[in-house]
């Protein structure tokens, strides 16, 4: 059975040192149900599974790495329509219970580029979700696919609507704004100055942008003036 084969792969390819490291970075992971496998290894294995015809539902949900694989496979499936993709995304969302599962999942949804208006309509309501990782999902999708000439104004508007107090929701918004500062510096700085973001998100966005090598020294100096 596929589930047995996948679980055997997980148990045979764990790295105890990496497991301890990753658990320390990722609250919510059950130490008894993770093996410690790096994402590139899981990504390669997901591709192998996809070539064999394995779909997300074929894989279990007990191990952290199984959830990672389900998310990666969701991104690899070649959807015939956005309705198919939407159904798959919504089926996987409840399994996103930490930042790593969220961000890896979002990064793998490359077919979003084929369905930008439709995906935007899907993710927009999650901006106001009470679930921290649904909010993060929306924010990471925005930073991954919607910081473009066509969508930047709407992206900033949506990021400004996030009010969730969860750390990982706020950090996703800050991260998205830091990326927006790299690509649309003046527009994003005006937004940060005038939008009334909470102080944590405001300062983290500036901090992360100032850590970027794509922000000029002059911009970093200017950004420092706007910390609160």
RORO-560941 format. One record per residue (C-alpha): residue number from 1; residue in one letter; y, z, x. Coordinates in nm, 4 decimals. Example, Ala and Ser with C-alpha at 12.3 -4.5 7.8 and 13.67 -1.06 7.14 Angstrom:
(site 1 a (-0.4500 0.7800 1.2300))
(site 2 s (-0.1060 0.7140 1.3670))
// end
This chain:
(site 1 x (0.0000 0.0000 0.0000))
(site 2 x (0.3538 -0.0792 0.1128))
(site 3 x (0.4710 0.2779 0.0628))
(site 4 x (0.1994 0.4128 0.2880))
(site 5 x (0.2727 0.1526 0.5544))
(site 6 x (0.6449 0.2265 0.5482))
(site 7 x (0.5933 0.6001 0.5651))
(site 8 x (0.3532 0.5581 0.8555))
(site 9 x (0.6168 0.3532 1.0373))
(site 10 x (0.8726 0.6273 0.9794))
(site 11 x (0.6468 0.9063 1.0995))
(site 12 x (0.5373 0.7095 1.4047))
(site 13 x (0.8842 0.6050 1.5183))
(site 14 x (1.0838 0.9237 1.4924))
(site 15 x (1.2974 1.0607 1.7736))
(site 16 x (1.3245 1.4397 1.7655))
(site 17 x (1.6361 1.4466 1.9827))
(site 18 x (1.8164 1.1932 1.7662))
(site 19 x (1.6951 1.3715 1.4538))
(site 20 x (1.8667 1.6947 1.5576))
(site 21 x (2.1805 1.5055 1.6553))
(site 22 x (2.2008 1.3124 1.3283))
(site 23 x (2.1315 1.6152 1.1100))
(site 24 x (2.4212 1.7874 1.2829))
(site 25 x (2.6514 1.4990 1.1916))
(site 26 x (2.5227 1.4435 0.8400))
(site 27 x (2.5231 1.7399 0.5999))
(site 28 x (2.2668 1.7223 0.3250))
(site 29 x (1.9768 1.5742 0.5208))
(site 30 x (1.6558 1.7714 0.4731))
(site 31 x (1.5157 1.8326 0.8208))
(site 32 x (1.1640 1.8298 0.6771))
(site 33 x (1.2077 1.4825 0.5307))
(site 34 x (1.3644 1.2846 0.8106))
(site 35 x (1.2063 1.1506 1.1290))
(site 36 x (1.5151 1.0606 1.3284))
(site 37 x (1.5228 0.6810 1.3484))
(site 38 x (1.8390 0.5002 1.4498))
(site 39 x (1.9954 0.2525 1.2087))
(site 40 x (1.9427 -0.0585 1.4279))
(site 41 x (1.5688 0.0138 1.4302))
(site 42 x (1.5655 0.0575 1.0529))
(site 43 x (1.7717 -0.2571 1.0084))
(site 44 x (1.5240 -0.4629 1.2103))
(site 45 x (1.2336 -0.3130 1.0189))
(site 46 x (1.4049 -0.3862 0.6868))
(site 47 x (1.4298 -0.7514 0.7880))
(site 48 x (1.0584 -0.7559 0.8667))
(site 49 x (0.9806 -0.6013 0.5296))
(site 50 x (1.2054 -0.8492 0.3505))
(site 51 x (1.0244 -1.1428 0.5127))
(site 52 x (0.7001 -0.9998 0.3743))
(site 53 x (0.8440 -0.9929 0.0237))
(site 54 x (0.9000 -0.6179 0.0047))
(site 55 x (1.1712 -0.5099 -0.2411))
(site 56 x (1.3544 -0.1754 -0.2609))
(site 57 x (1.1392 -0.0440 -0.5452))
(site 58 x (0.8300 -0.0842 -0.3262))
(site 59 x (0.9534 0.1934 -0.0960))
(site 60 x (0.9398 0.5661 -0.1644))
(site 61 x (1.2314 0.8086 -0.1807))
(site 62 x (1.0986 1.1232 -0.0138))
(site 63 x (1.2224 1.0502 0.3380))
(site 64 x (1.5807 0.9904 0.4421))
(site 65 x (1.4714 0.6765 0.6256))
(site 66 x (1.3100 0.5458 0.3070))
(site 67 x (1.6457 0.5704 0.1329))
(site 68 x (1.8080 0.3906 0.4236))
(site 69 x (1.5514 0.1126 0.4009))
(site 70 x (1.5961 0.0781 0.0258))
(site 71 x (1.9706 0.0369 0.0790))
(site 72 x (1.9247 -0.2132 0.3594))
(site 73 x (1.6775 -0.4167 0.1544))
(site 74 x (1.9212 -0.4188 -0.1373))
(site 75 x (2.1657 -0.5924 0.0927))
(site 76 x (1.9106 -0.8450 0.2191))
(site 77 x (1.7961 -0.9744 -0.1194))
(site 78 x (1.9345 -1.3213 -0.1990))
(site 79 x (2.0764 -1.2789 -0.5478))
(site 80 x (2.0930 -1.5714 -0.7877))
(site 81 x (2.3873 -1.4196 -0.9734))
(site 82 x (2.6252 -1.1296 -0.9552))
(site 83 x (2.4540 -0.9690 -1.2527))
(site 84 x (2.1395 -0.9392 -1.0413))
(site 85 x (2.3356 -0.7918 -0.7523))
(site 86 x (2.5223 -0.5522 -0.9809))
(site 87 x (2.1968 -0.4212 -1.1250))
(site 88 x (2.0553 -0.3632 -0.7759))
(site 89 x (2.3692 -0.1849 -0.6541))
(site 90 x (2.3821 0.0439 -0.9564))
(site 91 x (2.0134 0.1269 -0.9175))
(site 92 x (2.0679 0.2372 -0.5595))
(site 93 x (2.3902 0.4349 -0.6016))
(site 94 x (2.2227 0.7575 -0.7203))
(site 95 x (2.0341 0.7740 -0.3904))
(site 96 x (2.3560 0.7886 -0.1876))
(site 97 x (2.3918 1.1561 -0.1032))
(site 98 x (2.5668 1.1498 0.2338))
(site 99 x (2.8183 0.9433 0.4270))
(site 100 x (2.5597 0.7657 0.6426))
(site 101 x (2.3578 0.6366 0.3470))
(site 102 x (2.6825 0.5240 0.1871))
(site 103 x (2.8344 0.3449 0.4826))
(site 104 x (2.5152 0.1696 0.5899))
(site 105 x (2.4592 0.0512 0.2347))
(site 106 x (2.8131 -0.0844 0.2006))
(site 107 x (2.7972 -0.2586 0.5355))
(site 108 x (2.4808 -0.4388 0.4315))
(site 109 x (2.6200 -0.5783 0.1062))
(site 110 x (2.7422 -0.8965 0.2757))
(site 111 x (2.6937 -1.1031 -0.0387))
(site 112 x (2.9976 -0.9240 -0.1775))
(site 113 x (3.1939 -1.2027 -0.0077))
(site 114 x (3.0463 -1.4464 -0.2623))
(site 115 x (3.1467 -1.2276 -0.5550))
(site 116 x (3.4741 -1.0598 -0.4573))
(site 117 x (3.6390 -1.0465 -0.8031))
(site 118 x (3.3181 -0.9332 -0.9718))
(site 119 x (3.2408 -0.6640 -0.7148))
(site 120 x (3.5976 -0.5367 -0.7301))
(site 121 x (3.5616 -0.4955 -1.1050))
(site 122 x (3.2379 -0.3034 -1.0465))
(site 123 x (3.3694 -0.0628 -0.7825))
(site 124 x (3.7137 0.0082 -0.9310))
(site 125 x (3.5994 0.2728 -1.1838))
(site 126 x (3.4276 0.4682 -0.9066))
(site 127 x (3.7685 0.5432 -0.7546))
(site 128 x (3.8096 0.8037 -1.0289))
(site 129 x (3.4500 0.9319 -1.0223))
(site 130 x (3.3747 1.3035 -1.0048))
(site 131 x (3.0900 1.2208 -0.7644))
(site 132 x (3.2127 1.2416 -0.4044))
(site 133 x (2.9860 0.9671 -0.2774))
(site 134 x (3.0682 0.7277 -0.5590))
(site 135 x (3.4323 0.7635 -0.4559))
(site 136 x (3.3360 0.7076 -0.0931))
(site 137 x (3.1299 0.4049 -0.1939))
(site 138 x (3.4341 0.2494 -0.3612))
(site 139 x (3.6634 0.3283 -0.0670))
(site 140 x (3.4213 0.1967 0.1958))
(site 141 x (3.3656 -0.1202 -0.0058))
(site 142 x (3.7421 -0.1681 -0.0201))
(site 143 x (3.7835 -0.1253 0.3549))
(site 144 x (3.4843 -0.3485 0.4267))
(site 145 x (3.5718 -0.6445 0.2040))
(site 146 x (3.9173 -0.6123 0.0493))
(site 147 x (4.1657 -0.5601 0.3305))
(site 148 x (4.2709 -0.9237 0.3162))
(site 149 x (4.5838 -1.1197 0.2285))
(site 150 x (4.4596 -1.1700 -0.1258))
(site 151 x (4.3595 -0.8107 -0.1968))
(site 152 x (4.5622 -0.5777 0.0267))
(site 153 x (4.8198 -0.4804 -0.2374))
(site 154 x (4.5519 -0.3928 -0.4917))
(site 155 x (4.3440 -0.2158 -0.2262))
(site 156 x (4.6324 0.0113 -0.1314))
(site 157 x (4.7023 0.0790 -0.4972))
(site 158 x (4.3420 0.1815 -0.5600))
(site 159 x (4.3225 0.3998 -0.2484))
(site 160 x (4.6344 0.5786 -0.3657))
(site 161 x (4.4592 0.6722 -0.6904))
(site 162 x (4.1850 0.8769 -0.5227))
(site 163 x (4.2241 1.2439 -0.6133))
(site 164 x (3.8772 1.3752 -0.5331))
(site 165 x (3.8883 1.6877 -0.3143))
(site 166 x (3.5616 1.6131 -0.1345))
(site 167 x (3.5900 1.5840 0.2432))
(site 168 x (3.3887 1.2611 0.2641))
(site 169 x (3.5862 1.0978 -0.0157))
(site 170 x (3.9159 1.1790 0.1575))
(site 171 x (3.7860 1.0696 0.4960))
(site 172 x (3.6841 0.7323 0.3528))
(site 173 x (4.0345 0.6794 0.2151))
(site 174 x (4.1866 0.7786 0.5497))
(site 175 x (3.9516 0.5430 0.7302))
(site 176 x (4.0399 0.2580 0.4946))
(site 177 x (4.4114 0.3192 0.5446))
(site 178 x (4.3708 0.3252 0.9216))
(site 179 x (4.2026 -0.0163 0.9043))
(site 180 x (4.4803 -0.1401 0.6773))
(site 181 x (4.7376 -0.0180 0.9312))
(site 182 x (4.5721 -0.2329 1.1957))
(site 183 x (4.5832 -0.5468 0.9817))
(site 184 x (4.8927 -0.4876 0.7663))
(site 185 x (5.0935 -0.2339 0.9589))
(site 186 x (5.4347 -0.2489 0.7895))
(site 187 x (5.2985 -0.2741 0.4364))
(site 188 x (5.0515 0.0093 0.4875))
(site 189 x (5.3009 0.2363 0.6615))
(site 190 x (5.5412 0.1910 0.3714))
(site 191 x (5.2574 0.2826 0.1372))
(site 192 x (5.1659 0.5957 0.3349))
(site 193 x (5.5281 0.7098 0.3490))
(site 194 x (5.5940 0.6609 -0.0216))
(site 195 x (5.2649 0.7138 -0.2065))
(site 196 x (5.2392 1.0921 -0.2060))
(site 197 x (4.8947 1.1167 -0.0493))
(site 198 x (4.7618 1.4673 0.0045))
(site 199 x (4.8481 1.5969 0.3503))
(site 200 x (4.4887 1.5827 0.4774))
(site 201 x (4.4387 1.2159 0.3913))
(site 202 x (4.7905 1.1253 0.5054))
(site 203 x (4.7477 1.2845 0.8474))
(site 204 x (4.3894 1.1664 0.8985))
(site 205 x (4.4909 0.8073 0.8273))
(site 206 x (4.7615 0.8329 1.0918))
(site 207 x (4.5296 1.0072 1.3377))
(site 208 x (4.2549 0.7476 1.3017))
(site 209 x (4.5030 0.4624 1.3366))
(site 210 x (4.6527 0.6171 1.6501))
(site 211 x (4.3021 0.6383 1.7977))
(site 212 x (4.2555 0.2627 1.7537))
(site 213 x (4.3040 0.0333 2.0523))
(site 214 x (4.4303 -0.2282 1.8047))
(site 215 x (4.7417 -0.0223 1.7314))
(site 216 x (5.0168 -0.0806 1.9876))
(site 217 x (5.1699 0.2084 2.1865))
(site 218 x (5.4965 0.1527 2.0002))
(site 219 x (5.3201 0.1739 1.6648))
(site 220 x (5.1361 0.4892 1.7714))
(site 221 x (5.4641 0.6512 1.8652))
(site 222 x (5.6167 0.5551 1.5329))
(site 223 x (5.3157 0.6778 1.3353))
(site 224 x (5.3342 1.0173 1.5042))
(site 225 x (5.6773 1.0674 1.3461))
(site 226 x (5.5278 1.0489 0.9994))
(site 227 x (5.2676 1.3237 1.0322))
(site 228 x (5.3256 1.6062 0.7861))
// end
